[in-house]
Amino acid sequence: MDSYPRVLVGTDGSPDARAAVQLAATVAARSGVPLVIIHVDDDRDEDASGLLLAEAEHAATATGVAVVEVWALDGKAPDVLLNLANEQPDQLVVVGSAGLSKASSRLVGSTSNRLTHHSLADVLFAKAPAPAAWNFVALTTDGSATSRHAVRHGLRIALALEATPRLVTAARSEEDGAEVLAAAAAELGLDDIDREVLVDPHPASAVANASWKYELVVIGNRGMSGPGRLLGSVANKITHELRTNLLLVNTTRS
């Protein structure tokens, strides 16, 4: 399965950002692709930025990444990271998840929140502390073509993390869910994949409540912009309620 051509990670030195660097480095090392570490500083404090990037680079090279670049950039972090994400949408962008669950950050516009709604690239949101082991990755699907696209991208990450992928859906009954999973598995050529049906008529709360089982949850970004965002799409609710690491796959380019 093809990997992302590059992993780009933003850091500000916070616990979630350190977890993001560790996660990004692990994916880059095991995928054999370059890693770019970015710190955006609107105060132009070159000494502080240099120390922060040196620490991040040291942590990344310890994972075995062959090519690491560090970039100290001026500007506003949400703007800079979003522009970089959209310049090369085939790359994987990794950031800390701080701000996703805070109402104030969603209103003001944190970097993580801005990326959820506007990034053309897939975005991996990391939470501290980083897992001691990557055991299970939840690949969520509702049976749609866009969700299958997200599953394919989630498989890339599960492979890189050496984790067990599990196809997950929420449904009103075990039978309905099993039918959705069987069809999705057949379409994806994943007949032997682990599966889980979350019996719950509310998909967003079902996934959020079951996320403790998984080190990473993968969803598509359908409804993250436009009317779906305002009305409260499933993807939007999961993004802001999840309590584990999240891969948000851009399905608008599928």
Order of alpha helices (4+ residues) and beta strands (2+ residues): beta-alpha-beta-alpha-beta-alpha-beta-alpha-alpha-beta-beta-alpha-beta-alpha-beta-alpha-beta-alpha-alpha-beta
